Amino acid sequence: MEPETISLLREQWQGHAKARQELFAKALATVNGWIATAWDPELGNIGRRFSEDVSKSGCREEIDLFLLHNVATFCAFSLYREAMGFRNLIQYGALAEEDLARLYTSMVHEKTHAVQLLHSAALHGSPFNPATRIIICPRDWVTLMERCEQDAFAKQGWFGSLVAGDIPEIRGMTRGQTLSVETFEEIRARSENVAQALTEAARTLLEKKYWLDDPHNDETFRNYYHERALSGFKNAINARLDRNETDFIFVRIEPEDIEAIGNSCGPNIFGENGILPEFSQGPVLNERDKKTLAGINAKLGIGNEDDLPTLGEALAKLGLSRREFIASSYGGEQPLTVASVNQPLQASL
């Protein structure tokens, strides 16, 4: 091509990219407005309260229409050298352009994760958080990830139902999702109130088959998230071991750590008057994931997880509350990185 033709092509490509970005920025603003005005017949303007908590979480939003090909994804922490540390970031990809209703449900889901991070100290004990050596043990990390997804999908289905009167197409659009709007509406219709409906949804939503187009694969969404949590944990720890980090302190979660996740928006799906026992239980793993968990524990020298200190006990030895532990992520460096503090704690546990 002639040089001037190449220059024109580049200008056209950049112009198209800019137009897409501007269009999508308007879509984000529109859908954020939908969320902020979401109205529940029992609870009123629940969307305003949710949006306020999202704002408090400091969650950032970015558009990446060229490299990200799904609708949206949330990143709490990163171990990548070029983007290491506390990220608290939602990125929106090309699929989010397809429909505002699809963007709405995805945005509710990912922003729920951001608010969970605001409330739950245990989520800051992440293997992906390079600023802490106190890490939730792999078994309980799986439990946390399961509860996070139960909460986010339940809130996604609930918020979807709040706009279904104006956008009935959202019912058909979400039929293949973990919790469709239709399913949530059916659960709510037979429930005494929305709190009961959310809890019932949390009980059942992960039992749906993950591979709907494969009749020979019975893997459920629960299995999928278990495998994802374990593989992510393994990869994160291996990356840190490669950097010669060895002074990890593995801890157990407590019921209040589950309760904190459920405080993301509206009624706590894990129980309004204390956590229901079923949600305090550890994960029910299939044989594949049991083997993976055993391998991770063996490598890390973890025997019986129930013999580990709790997160609360570990933080108490540092003189930190759960709220202070969360704040240290938002404020930058955590005191847990200081060797003079960390080493005596490790020796005493």
C-alpha positions in Angstrom: 0.0 0.0 0.0 1.0 3.6 -0.5 2.1 5.4 2.7 -0.9 7.8 2.5 -3.2 4.7 2.3 -1.7 3.1 5.3 -2.1 6.4 7.2 -5.8 6.6 6.2 -6.4 3.0 7.3 -4.9 3.7 10.7 -7.0 6.8 11.1 -10.2 4.9 10.2 -9.3 2.1 12.5 -8.7 4.5 15.4 -11.9 6.4 14.6 -13.9 3.2 14.7 -12.3 2.2 18.0 -13.1 5.6 19.5 -16.7 5.5 18.4 -17.1 2.0 20.0 -15.6 3.2 23.2 -17.9 6.3 23.3 -21.0 4.2 22.5 -20.1 1.7 25.2 -19.4 4.4 27.8 -22.9 5.6 27.2 -24.2 2.0 27.6 -22.4 1.8 31.0 -23.9 5.0 32.2 -27.4 3.9 31.1 -27.1 0.5 32.9 -25.6 2.1 36.0 -28.8 4.2 36.0 -30.9 1.1 35.8 -29.1 -0.3 38.8 -29.4 2.9 40.8 -33.2 3.1 40.3 -33.9 -0.6 40.8 -37.1 -0.9 43.0 -38.2 -3.9 44.9 -41.9 -4.1 46.0 -40.8 -5.1 49.6 -37.6 -3.2 50.0 -38.1 -0.1 48.0 -35.1 1.6 46.2 -32.7 -1.3 46.8 -30.7 -0.1 43.7 -29.7 3.2 45.3 -28.4 1.4 48.4 -26.5 -1.1 46.3 -25.0 1.7 44.2 -23.9 3.6 47.3 -22.0 0.5 48.5 -20.4 0.0 45.1 -19.2 3.5 45.4 -17.8 2.9 48.9 -16.0 -0.1 47.6 -13.9 2.1 45.3 -14.4 -0.4 42.5 -12.9 0.8 39.2 -14.4 0.1 35.7 -12.6 -0.2 32.4 -13.6 -1.0 28.9 -11.5 -3.4 26.8 -13.4 -4.2 23.7 -10.4 -5.6 21.8 -8.6 -8.0 24.2 -11.5 -9.0 26.5 -14.1 -11.2 24.7 -16.6 -11.9 27.5 -19.1 -9.6 29.0 -17.4 -8.6 32.2 -14.9 -9.8 34.7 -13.9 -8.7 38.2 -10.3 -8.8 39.5 -9.7 -8.3 43.2 -5.9 -8.9 43.4 -3.2 -9.6 40.8 0.2 -11.2 41.0 1.2 -10.0 37.5 4.3 -7.9 37.8 2.9 -5.2 35.5 -0.4 -5.0 37.6 0.5 -6.4 41.0 -1.5 -5.9 44.1 -5.0 -4.7 45.0 -6.9 -4.2 41.7 -10.6 -4.0 42.6 -11.4 -3.7 38.9 -14.3 -4.6 36.6 -13.4 -4.9 33.0 -16.1 -5.0 30.3 -15.5 -6.9 27.0 -16.9 -7.2 23.6 -19.8 -9.4 24.4 -21.2 -6.7 26.6 -22.1 -4.7 23.5 -24.7 -7.2 22.4 -27.5 -6.1 24.7 -28.1 -3.6 27.5 -30.0 -6.3 29.5 -27.1 -8.7 29.3 -24.8 -5.9 30.4 -27.1 -5.1 33.3 -27.1 -8.6 34.7 -23.4 -9.0 34.3 -22.7 -5.6 35.9 -24.9 -6.5 38.9 -22.9 -9.8 39.3 -19.5 -8.2 39.2 -20.4 -5.2 41.3 -21.7 -7.7 43.9 -18.2 -9.2 44.0 -16.8 -5.7 44.6 -19.1 -5.1 47.5 -18.2 -8.5 49.0 -14.6 -7.4 49.0 -15.6 -4.3 50.9 -17.3 -6.3 53.7 -15.3 -9.6 53.9 -11.9 -9.7 55.5 -11.4 -13.3 54.5 -11.4 -12.3 50.8 -8.3 -10.2 51.6 -6.6 -13.3 52.9 -6.3 -14.3 49.2 -3.5 -16.3 47.7 -3.5 -13.6 45.0 -2.9 -10.8 47.4 0.8 -10.2 47.4 0.6 -7.9 50.4 -0.3 -10.6 53.0 1.2 -13.8 54.3 -2.0 -14.7 56.1 -3.9 -16.8 53.6 -7.2 -18.7 53.8 -6.4 -22.5 53.6 -7.3 -24.1 50.2 -10.3 -26.0 51.6 -11.9 -22.8 53.0 -10.9 -20.8 49.9 -13.1 -23.1 47.9 -15.9 -22.5 50.4 -15.4 -18.7 50.1 -15.5 -18.8 46.3 -18.7 -21.0 46.3 -20.4 -18.5 48.7 -19.3 -15.5 46.6 -20.8 -17.0 43.5 -24.0 -18.1 45.2 -24.4 -14.5 46.5 -23.5 -12.8 43.1 -25.8 -15.1 41.1 -28.7 -14.8 43.5 -28.4 -11.0 43.4 -28.1 -11.1 39.6 -31.3 -13.1 39.3 -33.1 -10.8 41.7 -32.1 -7.6 40.1 -32.9 -9.1 36.7 -36.4 -9.7 37.9 -36.8 -6.1 39.0 -36.6 -4.9 35.3 -38.4 -7.8 33.7 -41.7 -5.9 33.8 -40.2 -3.3 31.4 -37.8 -5.7 29.6 -39.5 -9.1 29.4 -36.9 -10.2 26.9 -34.5 -10.6 29.9 -36.3 -13.8 30.9 -35.4 -15.6 27.7 -32.0 -14.0 27.5 -31.0 -15.5 31.0 -32.4 -19.0 30.5 -29.0 -20.5 30.1 -27.5 -18.6 33.1 -26.8 -20.2 36.5 -29.9 -18.5 37.9 -32.3 -17.3 35.2 -34.8 -14.5 35.9 -37.7 -16.9 35.3 -36.3 -19.3 37.9 -35.9 -16.6 40.5 -39.4 -15.3 39.8 -40.8 -18.8 40.3 -38.8 -19.2 43.6 -40.1 -15.8 44.8 -43.7 -16.6 43.9 -43.7 -19.5 46.3 -41.6 -17.8 49.1 -42.9 -15.7 51.9 -40.6 -12.8 51.2 -37.6 -11.9 49.1 -35.1 -12.9 51.8 -36.5 -16.4 51.8 -36.4 -16.4 48.0 -32.8 -15.4 47.9 -31.8 -18.1 50.4 -33.7 -20.8 48.4 -32.0 -19.6 45.2 -28.6 -19.9 46.9 -29.4 -23.5 47.9 -30.1 -24.6 44.4 -28.5 -22.4 41.8 -25.1 -24.1 41.6 -26.7 -27.5 41.0 -27.5 -26.6 37.3 -25.5 -28.5 34.7 -22.6 -26.4 33.4 -22.3 -28.1 30.0 -25.9 -27.8 28.8 -25.0 -28.9 25.3 -23.2 -32.1 26.4 -25.7 -34.8 27.7 -22.8 -37.0 28.8 -21.1 -34.4 31.1 -22.8 -34.0 34.4 -20.5 -31.4 35.8 -22.5 -28.7 37.7 -21.7 -25.1 38.2 -20.7 -26.1 41.7 -18.1 -28.5 40.3 -16.9 -25.8 37.9 -16.3 -23.2 40.6 -14.6 -25.8 42.9 -12.2 -26.7 40.2 -11.6 -23.0 39.3 -11.0 -22.1 42.9 -8.5 -24.9 43.4 -6.6 -24.4 40.2 -6.4 -20.6 40.9 -5.2 -21.2 44.4 -2.5 -23.6 43.2 -1.3 -21.3 40.5 -1.2 -18.3 42.8 0.8 -20.2 45.5 3.2 -21.6 42.9 3.8 -18.1 41.6 4.6 -16.9 45.1 6.8 -19.9 45.9 8.7 -19.1 42.7 9.5 -15.8 44.2 10.9 -17.5 47.3 7.9 -16.6 49.5 7.7 -19.3 52.2 6.4 -17.7 55.4 2.7 -18.3 54.7 0.3 -18.6 57.6 -2.7 -20.6 56.6 -6.0 -20.0 58.5 -9.5 -21.2 58.7 -12.6 -19.1 58.1 -15.4 -18.6 60.7 -19.2 -18.2 60.2 -18.8 -14.4 60.4 -16.7 -14.6 57.2 -19.5 -16.2 55.4 -22.0 -13.7 56.8 -19.9 -10.8 55.5 -20.1 -12.1 52.0 -23.9 -12.2 52.2 -24.0 -8.6 53.3 -23.3 -7.4 49.8 -26.9 -6.1 49.1 -30.3 -6.5 50.6 -31.2 -9.5 52.7 -28.3 -11.8 53.6 -28.8 -14.9 51.5 -27.1 -17.1 54.0 -29.5 -16.3 56.8 -31.0 -13.1 58.2 -30.7 -14.1 61.8 -27.3 -15.7 61.8 -25.8 -18.0 59.2 -27.7 -21.2 58.5 -25.7 -24.3 59.3 -25.7 -25.5 55.7 -23.8 -22.5 54.5 -21.1 -22.9 57.2 -20.2 -26.4 56.0 -17.1 -27.0 53.9 -17.4 -27.8 50.2 -18.6 -31.2 48.9 -15.9 -32.0 46.4 -15.9 -34.6 43.7 -13.1 -37.1 43.4 -11.1 -35.0 41.0 -11.2 -32.0 43.3 -10.5 -34.1 46.4 -7.3 -35.3 44.8 -6.3 -31.8 43.8 -7.0 -30.5 47.3 -4.9 -33.3 48.9 -2.0 -32.5 46.6 -2.0 -28.8 47.4 -2.2 -29.5 51.2 0.6 -32.0 50.9 2.8 -29.6 49.1 2.1 -26.9 51.7 2.4 -29.1 54.7 -1.2 -28.7 55.8 -2.6 -31.7 57.6 -6.0 -31.4 59.3 -7.4 -28.0 58.3 -9.5 -27.9 61.5 -6.2 -27.6 63.5 -5.3 -24.4 61.8 -5.8 -21.0 63.6 -8.8 -19.0 62.5 -8.5 -15.8 60.6 -9.7 -13.9 63.7 -7.0 -15.6 65.9 -4.3 -14.8 63.4 -5.3 -11.1 63.1 -5.7 -10.8 66.9 -2.0 -11.7 67.3 -1.2 -8.8 65.1 -3.5 -6.5 66.9 -5.7 -6.1 63.9 -9.5 -6.2 63.5 -11.1 -7.6 60.4 -12.1 -4.1 59.5 -8.5 -2.9 59.8 -7.3 -5.8 57.7 -9.7 -4.8 54.9 -8.7 -1.1 55.2 -5.0 -2.1 54.8 -5.8 -3.3 51.3 -7.6 -0.1 50.3 -4.9 2.0 51.9 -1.8 0.4 50.4 0.9 -1.6 52.3 -0.3 -4.1 54.8 1.5 -4.5 58.1 1.5 -8.3 57.4 4.5 -7.8 55.1 6.7 -6.6 57.9 9.0 -9.5 58.8 9.5 -8.4 62.4 5.7 -8.7 62.9 5.1 -11.7 60.7 7.8 -14.1 62.0 6.8 -14.1 65.7 3.2 -14.6 64.7 4.2 -17.6 62.6 6.2 -19.1 65.4 3.5 -18.7 67.9 0.7 -20.4 65.9 
